[in-house]
Amino acid sequence: MKRFQECSFLEKLWRYRWYLSIPFLYAFHQFFKPLKVYEDQFVDDKIVRTNNYEVIKGDELWKILVGVIQGKMNWYYTSEEVFKGY
């Protein structure tokens, strides 16, 4: 699959459909089932999940959802593009 930046106009338009799901996912996680981020600890070189968690809401939740959707769109930058400032 091509990167988003290398696609034609119609392919980009088709991939933009993923953005339509963001408000619904946001409302679901904001009001019905909160997005929880658990705190893990290292014990004897193993990762152990603790019962401590933080609930992500508001602007942070929106930004995470946009990042997840852009991943599904295959929208990413190469390290060369990042260093050039794109």
N, CA, C and O of each residue as an XYZ file, in Angstrom:
344
protein
N       0.835     -1.173      0.000
C       0.000      0.000      0.000
C       0.888      1.248      0.000
O       1.883      1.328      0.720
N       0.500      2.201     -0.819
C       1.271      3.439     -0.911
C       1.020      4.335      0.290
O      -0.011      4.251      0.957
N       2.002      5.198      0.543
C       1.813      6.212      1.568
C       0.747      7.182      1.103
O       0.498      7.326     -0.094
N       0.132      7.837      2.048
C      -0.926      8.801      1.739
C      -0.402      9.914      0.835
O      -1.088     10.343     -0.093
N       0.812     10.377      1.110
C       1.365     11.501      0.359
C       1.632     11.143     -1.113
O       1.730     12.041     -1.949
N       1.750      9.870     -1.435
C       2.062      9.444     -2.799
C       0.820      9.088     -3.606
O       0.937      8.690     -4.765
N      -0.352      9.219     -3.027
C      -1.591      8.809     -3.681
C      -2.131      9.903     -4.595
O      -1.788     11.078     -4.469
N      -2.994      9.469     -5.524
C      -3.678     10.424     -6.392
C      -4.810     11.082     -5.612
O      -5.090     10.716     -4.471
N      -5.448     12.047     -6.237
C      -6.517     12.793     -5.575
C      -7.657     11.873     -5.150
O      -8.156     11.995     -4.031
N      -8.073     10.966     -6.006
C      -9.178     10.073     -5.678
C      -8.828      9.101     -4.554
O      -9.667      8.801     -3.705
N      -7.601      8.616     -4.550
C      -7.175      7.728     -3.457
C      -7.149      8.478     -2.131
O      -7.564      7.939     -1.105
N      -6.664      9.722     -2.144
C      -6.653     10.526     -0.926
C      -8.076     10.778     -0.436
O      -8.354     10.695      0.761
N      -8.964     11.083     -1.364
C     -10.359     11.318     -1.006
C     -10.970     10.074     -0.366
O     -11.718     10.182      0.605
N     -10.658      8.895     -0.903
C     -11.167      7.644     -0.354
C     -10.605      7.384      1.048
O     -11.321      6.895      1.921
N      -9.350      7.704      1.259
C      -8.747      7.487      2.580
C      -9.230      8.488      3.613
O      -9.227      8.195      4.808
N      -9.649      9.672      3.165
C     -10.179     10.674      4.101
C     -11.472     10.199      4.761
O     -11.906     10.797      5.746
N     -12.095      9.146      4.248
C     -13.330      8.639      4.841
C     -13.126      8.205      6.291
O     -14.078      8.190      7.071
N     -11.896      7.852      6.654
C     -11.615      7.430      8.020
C     -11.866      8.556      9.009
O     -12.216      8.301     10.161
N     -11.693      9.800      8.573
C     -11.916     10.931      9.468
C     -13.376     11.026      9.932
O     -13.652     11.624     10.972
N     -14.298     10.451      9.184
C     -15.709     10.510      9.556
C     -15.994      9.757     10.855
O     -16.972     10.052     11.542
N     -15.153      8.798     11.190
C     -15.398      7.998     12.393
C     -14.882      8.668     13.673
O     -15.241      8.239     14.770
N     -14.063      9.691     13.560
C     -13.465     10.307     14.749
C     -14.508     10.871     15.716
O     -14.411     10.590     16.910
N     -15.498     11.649     15.274
C     -16.468     12.172     16.252
C     -17.245     11.078     16.980
O     -17.559     11.220     18.162
N     -17.555      9.987     16.279
C     -18.295      8.895     16.912
C     -17.429      8.152     17.927
O     -17.893      7.816     19.016
N     -16.171      7.897     17.566
C     -15.258      7.262     18.512
C     -15.010      8.157     19.723
O     -14.935      7.681     20.856
N     -14.884      9.447     19.471
C     -14.671     10.394     20.557
C     -15.851     10.371     21.530
O     -15.659     10.290     22.743
N     -17.057     10.441     20.999
C     -18.246     10.427     21.855
C     -18.348      9.116     22.627
O     -18.719      9.116     23.801
N     -18.023      8.005     21.981
C     -18.087      6.705     22.641
C     -17.122      6.650     23.819
O     -17.504      6.249     24.919
N     -15.866      7.054     23.592
C     -14.869      6.987     24.656
C     -15.038      8.108     25.693
O     -14.625      7.951     26.841
N     -15.620      9.195     25.312
C     -15.814     10.302     26.237
C     -16.971     10.028     27.211
O     -16.886     10.376     28.389
N     -18.047      9.407     26.719
C     -19.257      9.291     27.526
C     -19.616      7.872     27.963
O     -20.250      7.702     29.005
N     -19.229      6.849     27.199
C     -19.680      5.494     27.508
C     -18.582      4.585     28.056
O     -18.740      3.990     29.123
N     -17.494      4.480     27.343
C     -16.406      3.593     27.778
C     -15.099      4.377     27.720
O     -14.538      4.567     26.641
N     -14.611      4.832     28.872
C     -13.404      5.664     28.862
C     -12.172      4.895     28.377
O     -12.043      3.690     28.594
N     -11.294      5.611     27.731
C     -10.033      5.047     27.264
C      -9.051      5.069     28.433
O      -8.695      6.137     28.930
N      -8.620      3.896     28.865
C      -7.739      3.781     30.027
C      -6.327      3.427     29.580
O      -6.133      2.566     28.721
N      -5.351      4.094     30.166
C      -3.948      3.795     29.929
C      -3.369      3.273     31.234
O      -3.278      3.999     32.224
N      -2.980      2.003     31.221
C      -2.497      1.368     32.446
C      -1.015      1.635     32.654
O      -0.249      1.758     31.698
N      -0.631      1.720     33.910
C       0.762      1.930     34.289
C       1.410      0.559     34.486
O       0.921     -0.246     35.278
N       2.492      0.291     33.783
C       3.202     -0.979     33.891
C       4.486     -0.796     34.682
O       5.039      0.303     34.748
N       4.956     -1.890     35.282
C       6.213     -1.863     36.022
C       7.089     -3.022     35.561
O       6.591     -4.066     35.139
N       8.405     -2.820     35.650
C       9.355     -3.886     35.361
C       9.664     -4.637     36.651
O      10.078     -4.036     37.643
N       9.460     -5.956     36.634
C       9.787     -6.805     37.772
C      10.546     -8.014     37.230
O       9.988     -8.822     36.489
N      11.829     -8.133     37.604
C      12.675     -9.238     37.143
C      12.676     -9.349     35.615
O      12.461    -10.428     35.064
N      12.915     -8.234     34.945
C      12.980     -8.161     33.483
C      11.681     -8.572     32.802
O      11.697     -8.970     31.637
N      10.577     -8.485     33.496
C       9.267     -8.752     32.917
C       8.375     -7.545     33.162
O       8.511     -6.849     34.168
N       7.474     -7.312     32.243
C       6.539     -6.210     32.389
C       5.301     -6.729     33.092
O       4.676     -7.691     32.646
N       4.950     -6.082     34.199
C       3.791     -6.477     34.993
C       2.797     -5.319     34.991
O       3.153     -4.184     35.309
N       1.558     -5.613     34.633
C       0.522     -4.585     34.629
C       0.041     -4.344     36.050
O      -0.196     -5.281     36.812
N      -0.099     -3.078     36.388
C      -0.635     -2.709     37.694
C      -2.098     -2.304     37.536
O      -2.597     -2.194     36.416
N      -2.761     -2.091     38.621
C      -4.153     -1.650     38.567
C      -4.278     -0.133     38.476
O      -5.387      0.400     38.428
N      -3.148      0.559     38.453
C      -3.166      2.017     38.334
C      -3.345      2.389     36.866
O      -2.634      1.886     35.996
N      -4.292      3.265     36.605
C      -4.510      3.709     35.228
C      -4.932      5.167     35.215
O      -5.355      5.734     36.222
N      -4.799      5.747     34.035
C      -5.219      7.120     33.821
C      -6.267      7.120     32.724
O      -6.101      6.435     31.714
N      -7.325      7.863     32.899
C      -8.385      7.959     31.907
C      -8.070      9.126     30.976
O      -7.832     10.246     31.427
N      -8.071      8.852     29.685
C      -7.772      9.879     28.681
C      -9.094     10.487     28.214
O      -9.986      9.773     27.757
N      -9.213     11.801     28.332
C     -10.423     12.500     27.904
C     -10.055     13.843     27.293
O      -8.912     14.291     27.386
N     -11.031     14.473     26.673
C     -10.876     15.821     26.150
C      -9.976     15.900     24.934
O     -10.036     15.052     24.044
N      -9.138     16.933     24.907
C      -8.263     17.182     23.768
C      -7.274     16.048     23.537
O      -6.965     15.713     22.394
N      -6.781     15.459     24.612
C      -5.817     14.361     24.472
C      -6.449     13.172     23.765
O      -5.815     12.539     22.922
N      -7.693     12.868     24.103
C      -8.403     11.767     23.450
C      -8.567     12.046     21.971
O      -8.359     11.154     21.147
N      -8.932     13.258     21.620
C      -9.113     13.632     20.210
C      -7.803     13.455     19.436
O      -7.803     12.917     18.328
N      -6.696     13.906     20.016
C      -5.398     13.803     19.347
C      -4.977     12.349     19.157
O      -4.413     11.995     18.122
N      -5.247     11.512     20.144
C      -4.914     10.088     20.015
C      -5.735      9.452     18.906
O      -5.208      8.674     18.110
N      -7.021      9.775     18.846
C      -7.882      9.206     17.806
C      -7.452      9.658     16.415
O      -7.486      8.862     15.476
N      -7.052     10.909     16.265
C      -6.560     11.391     14.972
C      -5.301     10.624     14.578
O      -5.142     10.255     13.415
N      -4.415     10.383     15.524
C      -3.202      9.622     15.234
C      -3.497      8.191     14.823
O      -2.849      7.659     13.921
N      -4.467      7.562     15.473
C      -4.846      6.191     15.108
C      -5.423      6.161     13.701
O      -5.095      5.275     12.911
N      -6.274      7.120     13.388
C      -6.894      7.172     12.063
C      -5.851      7.448     10.991
O      -5.905      6.848      9.917
N      -4.906      8.337     11.254
C      -3.858      8.603     10.271
C      -2.990      7.377     10.058
O      -2.453      7.190      8.966
N      -2.841      6.544     11.066
C      -2.134      5.277     10.886
C      -2.878      4.353      9.945
O      -2.265      3.685      9.112
N      -4.203      4.309     10.072
C      -5.010      3.489      9.169
C      -4.961      4.017      7.748
O      -5.083      3.251      6.792
N      -4.781      5.333      7.604
C      -4.694      5.944      6.280
C      -3.309      5.741      5.660
O      -3.092      6.081      4.497
N      -2.380      5.191      6.432
C      -0.988      5.017      6.009
C      -0.337      6.377      5.765
O       0.414      6.553      4.806
N      -0.628      7.321      6.632
C      -0.134      8.688      6.541
C       1.032      8.819      7.511
O       0.836      8.916      8.723
N       2.216      8.820      6.985
C       3.400      8.966      7.821
C       4.476      9.692      7.021
O       4.397      9.797      5.797
N       5.468     10.182      7.726
C       6.582     10.889      7.112
C       7.860     10.089      7.321
O       8.041      9.437      8.349
N       8.735     10.149      6.339
C      10.037      9.505      6.492
C      10.940     10.409      7.319
O      10.646     11.591      7.500
N      12.040      9.852      7.822
C      12.939     10.665      8.645
C      13.559     11.797      7.825
O      13.814     12.877      8.359
N      13.800     11.562      6.543
C      14.343     12.635      5.698
C      13.364     13.800      5.591
O      13.771     14.961      5.641
N      12.065     13.492      5.441
C      11.065     14.548      5.350
C      10.951     15.308      6.661
O      10.759     16.524      6.656
N      11.066     14.624      7.758
C      10.986     15.279      9.067
C      12.151     16.232      9.248
O      11.965     17.356      9.715
N      13.353     15.798      8.883
C      14.516     16.665      9.050
C      14.505     17.841      8.091
O      15.091     18.880      8.397
N      13.851     17.709      6.929
C      13.724     18.821      5.993
C      12.702     19.838      6.489
O      12.749     21.004      6.095
N      11.786     19.414      7.344
C      10.790     20.319      7.885
C       9.434     20.175      7.259
O       8.629     21.103      7.346
N       9.137     19.059      6.632
C       7.815     18.872      6.018
C       6.838     18.363      7.004
O       5.675     18.147      6.665
